[in-house]
Amino acid sequence: METKPNSNPNQSPYVRTSPQQATNAQSVIHPVNSAKHGVSGVTVFFVLVVMLALGIGIGYGASFYSAKTGTSLVPAALNPNAPVKGKIYGNGSTSVFKDTAEGILQNGGDQGDGEYHLVRSGGPSQYVYLTSSTLDLSQFIGSKIEVWGQTQTAQHAGWLMDVGRVEVE
């Protein structure tokens, strides 16, 4: 490569040129096509509105489903508030809460008797309807549990219990 004075007035005299650059007259700068191609703003707005509506609709539907069935859509493994298997919740004394039952806890009472019920083998006639003055039973919905409590007088349910102790199985 050699340095020679440049006779081009638009170029600095200190720019080095190689013989190949001097013979090759291709331009590095190319014109930019100014024609716009792409999606219009109205289309983008419409897609965003549809996505928002679908998100709200799916969330509403999922919450409605969850409230109706009494089950959570979040797997227990992903839920940090999920009850721990083998752990006892509530009053540890079985002398106070002498009655016991076990089954899968579901949402819903029987015509005002209880807020929840235990699904047990034998069908609906074997369900135990539950309420609790000391525990929040909603955290156990969908879990197999054993409960200790006191049997209460029921208006419609075959067995109504006030729960004071729960063990997750």
C-alpha positions in Angstrom: 0.0 0.0 0.0 1.4 3.3 -0.8 0.6 6.8 0.3 0.4 9.4 -2.4 -1.1 12.8 -2.4 -4.7 12.8 -3.3 -5.8 14.9 -6.2 -9.5 14.6 -5.3 -10.6 17.8 -3.5 -13.4 16.0 -1.6 -11.0 13.6 0.0 -8.4 14.1 2.7 -4.8 14.1 1.4 -3.9 11.8 4.3 -6.2 8.9 3.2 -4.4 5.8 2.1 -5.7 4.1 -1.0 -4.8 0.7 -2.2 -4.6 -0.1 -5.9 -7.7 -2.3 -5.6 -9.7 0.6 -4.1 -8.6 2.9 -6.7 -9.8 0.6 -9.5 -13.0 -0.5 -7.8 -15.5 2.3 -8.1 -18.4 0.7 -6.2 -20.2 2.8 -3.6 -20.5 1.6 -0.1 -23.6 3.8 0.5 -26.8 2.6 -1.1 -30.0 4.6 -1.3 -32.7 3.6 1.2 -36.1 2.8 -0.2 -38.5 5.2 1.3 -41.6 3.2 0.5 -43.3 2.1 3.7 -44.1 -1.5 4.1 -45.7 -3.0 7.2 -48.8 -3.1 9.4 -51.0 -0.1 9.7 -51.6 1.4 13.1 -55.3 0.5 13.0 -54.4 -3.2 12.6 -52.0 -3.1 15.5 -54.7 -1.4 17.7 -57.3 -3.9 16.6 -55.0 -6.9 17.5 -54.2 -5.3 20.9 -57.9 -4.8 21.7 -58.6 -8.5 20.7 -55.8 -9.7 22.9 -56.9 -7.7 25.8 -60.5 -8.9 25.5 -59.3 -12.5 25.2 -57.2 -12.1 28.3 -60.0 -10.7 30.4 -62.4 -13.3 29.1 -60.1 -16.2 29.9 -59.3 -14.8 33.3 -63.0 -14.3 34.1 -63.9 -17.7 32.8 -61.1 -19.4 34.9 -62.2 -17.6 38.1 -65.8 -18.6 37.4 -64.8 -22.2 36.8 -62.7 -22.2 40.0 -65.4 -20.7 42.1 -68.0 -23.1 40.8 -66.0 -26.3 41.1 -64.1 -25.4 44.2 -60.8 -26.4 42.7 -57.7 -24.3 42.0 -56.3 -23.9 38.5 -52.8 -23.6 39.9 -51.1 -26.9 40.6 -50.2 -27.4 44.3 -46.6 -27.8 43.3 -46.6 -24.2 42.0 -48.6 -22.7 44.9 -46.5 -21.6 47.8 -49.6 -21.4 50.0 -50.6 -25.0 49.3 -51.1 -27.2 52.4 -48.2 -29.4 53.3 -48.9 -33.1 53.3 -48.7 -34.6 56.8 -48.9 -31.2 58.5 -51.6 -30.6 61.2 -53.4 -27.3 61.1 -55.5 -25.8 64.0 -55.9 -27.0 67.5 -53.7 -30.1 68.2 -56.0 -31.4 71.0 -58.2 -34.3 70.1 -59.8 -34.1 73.5 -61.7 -30.9 72.5 -62.5 -32.1 68.9 -63.5 -35.7 69.3 -65.4 -36.4 66.0 -63.4 -37.2 63.0 -63.9 -37.8 59.3 -61.7 -37.9 56.1 -62.2 -37.3 52.5 -61.6 -34.7 49.7 -62.7 -31.2 50.6 -64.9 -29.4 48.2 -66.6 -26.0 48.2 -70.3 -25.8 49.0 -72.6 -26.6 51.8 -76.1 -28.1 51.9 -78.9 -25.4 51.8 -77.1 -23.3 54.3 -75.6 -26.1 56.4 -71.8 -25.6 56.2 -69.6 -23.9 53.7 -67.7 -26.9 52.5 -68.2 -30.7 52.3 -66.0 -33.8 52.5 -66.5 -36.1 49.5 -66.4 -39.6 50.9 -67.0 -43.0 49.4 -70.7 -44.0 49.3 -71.9 -40.9 47.4 -73.6 -37.7 48.5 -75.5 -39.4 51.4 -72.0 -39.9 53.1 -70.8 -36.3 52.7 -69.8 -34.5 55.8 -70.7 -30.8 55.7 -68.2 -28.5 57.4 -67.8 -25.1 58.9 -65.0 -23.8 61.1 -64.9 -21.1 63.6 -61.1 -21.4 64.0 -59.6 -22.4 60.6 -59.8 -21.1 57.0 -60.8 -24.3 55.2 -60.6 -22.8 51.7 -56.8 -23.5 51.6 -57.6 -27.2 51.7 -60.1 -27.3 48.8 -59.2 -30.2 46.5 -57.0 -31.9 49.1 -57.5 -35.2 50.8 -57.8 -34.3 54.5 -58.7 -35.7 57.9 -60.7 -33.4 60.1 -61.5 -33.3 63.8 -64.3 -31.3 65.1 -67.6 -31.2 67.0 -70.9 -32.4 65.4 -73.5 -29.6 65.2 -77.2 -29.7 64.7 -78.1 -29.4 61.0 -81.2 -28.3 59.3 -80.7 -30.3 56.0 -77.3 -32.0 56.1 -76.9 -35.5 57.4 -73.7 -34.6 59.3 -72.6 -31.1 60.0 -69.2 -30.5 61.8 -67.5 -27.5 63.2 -63.8 -28.3 62.4 -61.0 -27.4 64.8 -58.1 -29.5 63.4 -57.1 -30.6 60.0 -54.4 -33.0 58.8 -53.5 -33.1 55.1 -53.1 -36.6 53.8 
